[in-house]
Amino acid sequence: MHKESFYGAIKREETNKKGEIEEVVKYVLRKPIDSFSDSDLKNIVDDRIKEIVTNARKEEKIIKKEIDTFKKQLNKVSDAEEVILKAKIETLMYK
């Protein structure tokens, strides 16, 4: 079964080497955001989308780190504390 690809064209205004503003058409491949690696983020054409996705990726890493920390603590706590930690993990996962 072949993989579907979605292509698009985006018109943008850019400054050329002479300092003049010209309209440029950029051809892009549309991909699901969850398939992007960190290095792919720099290739996002829309600057606002790139900023949103980059900031979200940074926040995602922070949350995953917090979850991992709580999971490590689970092995060292009492049953009552375990319930609290599991609630914190669940809160972070669905933030």
Salt bridges, closest charged atoms under 4 A:
GLU14 OE2 - LYS26 NZ 3.10
GLU23 OE1 - LYS11 NZ 3.93
ASP38 OD1 - ARG57 NH1 2.81
ASP38 OD2 - LYS61 NZ 2.42
ASP40 OD2 - LYS31 NZ 3.93
ASP47 OD2 - ARG12 NH2 3.43
GLU51 OE1 - ARG48 NH1 3.39
GLU60 OE1 - ARG57 NE 3.54
GLU60 OE2 - LYS64 NZ 3.68
GLU82 OE2 - LYS86 NZ 2.97
